[in-house]
Amino acid sequence: MAVTAKKIQHKESRFEHLLQEQVRNEFTASQQYIAVAVWFDNEDLPRLAAHFYRQALEERNHAMMIVQYLMDNNVKPVIPAIEQVRNDFTETRELVALALEQEREVTREIETLAKTAREEGDYLGEQFMQWFLKEQVEEVASMSTLLNVVDRSKGNLFDVENYLARETVGDEGVDAPAPRTAGGSL
């Protein structure tokens, strides 16, 4: 009589479950940034539009980094539908304030992920989250700066456009220790 080995079923941890949710959060953030970029593009503000199109790609890449991490750890990623994004805006400050709040929310989500990995003793997961924690410091800081510039411009959006043309805001180039991105970074 042949003895067959039982296949051990992988039980998804809370950390892995939160990572799956974060994929949705990152894709939703990406789509929200596209909506913001399109609004600026439609208002003939090319630098603001370009800035938010880049932000959209960055958020998409973050989602795909998580997807790659899940695959690398033998957890089947689920690519989710996204939440509804906002498309109705009236003025520039409103859009940048929304972006800043979105980055603060993502920071809270990343902090929860890092905390959960630590609580579960998932040292690889905790190490993976370190890059995202560092990234969120830069994201919140750059969006805070952009909101300050918008406020100081007192409605002169050409000043904001000139600032973005002159300064590197949130685009530090390729980050060598960044996690791998499924399908490659865009």
Secondary structure as the mmCIF struct_conf table of DSSP 4:
data_model
#
loop_
_struct_conf.conf_type_id
_struct_conf.id
_struct_conf.beg_label_comp_id
_struct_conf.beg_label_asym_id
_struct_conf.beg_label_seq_id
_struct_conf.end_label_comp_id
_struct_conf.end_label_asym_id
_struct_conf.end_label_seq_id
HELX_LH_PP_P HELX_LH_PP_P1 ALA A 2 SER A 13
HELX_RH_AL_P HELX_RH_AL_P1 ARG A 14 ASN A 42
TURN_TY1_P TURN_TY1_P1 GLU A 43 ASP A 44
HELX_RH_AL_P HELX_RH_AL_P2 PRO A 46 ASP A 72
TURN_TY1_P TURN_TY1_P2 ASN A 73 ASN A 74
BEND BEND1 GLU A 91 GLU A 91
HELX_RH_AL_P HELX_RH_AL_P3 THR A 92 GLU A 119
TURN_TY1_P TURN_TY1_P3 GLU A 120 GLY A 121
HELX_RH_AL_P HELX_RH_AL_P4 TYR A 123 ARG A 152
TURN_TY1_P TURN_TY1_P4 SER A 153 GLY A 155
HELX_RH_AL_P HELX_RH_AL_P5 LEU A 157 ARG A 166
BEND BEND2 GLU A 167 GLU A 167
BEND BEND3 GLY A 170 GLY A 170
TURN_TY1_P TURN_TY1_P5 ALA A 176 PRO A 177
BEND BEND4 ALA A 178 ALA A 178
HELX_LH_PP_P HELX_LH_PP_P2 PRO A 179 ARG A 180
TURN_TY1_P TURN_TY1_P6 ALA A 182 GLY A 183
#
